[in-house]
Structures are given as C-alpha cells and as structure tokens.
Amino acid sequence: MTKILKLALLSVTAVVMTACNDMLGSSNNSESFTVCEVQTLNMEDVSKSCDKGNRVLFAPRTFGNEQLPVLFSALYCDHSQSIALTTGGVSCIYKPISMDSLQEEDVDIPQ
C-alpha cells in the first residue's frame, strides 16, 4: 500500500510541477528579459535605448512631477501587459505609441 501511495504522490508532484512550469512560461524569448533604463520622455532617446518588447524602467532625473510616469506609460507601455507605476517612475513592456496616432497639438511632451 505504501508503494502505491508513494507512486501516486510522485505522479501528482510531477503533474503539478509541469503545470507550474507552463504557467510561468518557459519561453526562450530573450527580448522579454532585456531591461532598458531611460530618464527622459524624448522619443528619440527612448527608441535608441529600447527595442519593442523589452522591459523598460523609466526613472526620471528629477523627482516631483507625478505626471511624468503617467505620460511615459501612455506613450511607451504595452497596455495589454502589466504596468508598475509609482509617483517616481514606471516599469512596463516597451511598445511605443505609433506616431500616426499622435498629433502635435494633442500632446505636449516635456523634454
């Protein structure tokens, strides 16, 4: 009886471990593990530092303007993925907004 119980327990453990591995996503996509750090909202600077799909950390040079992380998130974050937003910065998956959807009079981007 104990051999059957041990075998059943081992089988259940193997199934659970396999399910956990699938849920965590054992993807070999190296882009998702690349982190780029930026300190500005300037589109040229951000696009030079990050590739689409990278994890991006926006940590501005100065602290105090709580709108900067929200603006960064609106312009550069993939909103179908998780976004970590604080009053001092934001971390997300980099997916810049298309320039076609922006009109200069709609958004005033501080430099």
N, C-alpha and C positions, 0 to 999 in steps of 0.2 A: 504494500500500500504506500509506503513512504517513497519508493522509487517512482510510482505513478504521480504522486503529489509533487515530487521534485521536478519531474519531466514537465508536468503541467505548468508549474511556476516558471520554469526556464522558458517554455514556449510563450507564456504571457509576457514575460520580460522582453523577449526578442521582438514581439509584435509591438509593444509599447515603445521600445527604443527606435524601431523603424518608423513608426508614426511620428515620433518627436523629430526625427531627422528630416522627414518630409515637410513637417510644419515649419521648421526653421529654414527650410530652403537651402539645400546643399548645392547651390548654384556656383558655377565656376566663373561667373561674370565678374571679372576683376574691376570693372568700372564702378560697381556698387560699393567697393571697398576703398576707393580712392577719395581722399578728403582734400579739398582745396579751401584755403582760408583767404577771405577778402575783407578789406576795411573800407571800401568805398561803394557807392551806388553807380559809379560810372560804368556804362555798358561795355566800353572798350576794355577797361581794366579787368572787369569780371570775366568777360569772354576770353581774355588772354590767360587767365588763371585757371579756368574751369572748363571741363568738357561736359556736354549734356549727359546726364545720368550719374555724375559724380555726387558725392555728398559734399555740401558746401556749408562752411561756417562763416557767417557774416558777423564780425566783431569790429564795429566802427572805432576809429581812432579816438573819438571823443564820446563821453557818456553824458546823457542828459536829454537828448531829443528822442522821446519814446516813439515817434512816428517813423524813424529810420528803419527799424526792424520790420515794421508792417509794410512799408514801401518796398523794401528788399524782397519780402515774401511775395508781394503782389507781382513783382516784376520777374523774379528769378526762380521761384519754387514750383515744383510739381505738386499741384493741389490735390492730386489723387493719391499722394503718399503722405506719410506723417510729417508734420512740421513742428519743431520745438521752437517756441517763440517766448522771449523774455523782454523786459524793458531795455536790456543792454545788447541783445543780439538775436540771431536766428540760425537754426541749423535745419537743413532740408535737402532734398534731392534737387539738383540743378536742372531746371528746364526753363530757359528764358522765354519770356513772352515774345511773340512774333512782332516785328516792327510794323507789319501791316495793320495790326490791331491797335497800335498806338498812334495818336495824333498829337503833335507837339503842344497844341493848345489845351489838350485834355490833362496832361500830367506834367507837373513841374518837378523835375528830378534834381535835387540838390547835389552839388559836386563835392 
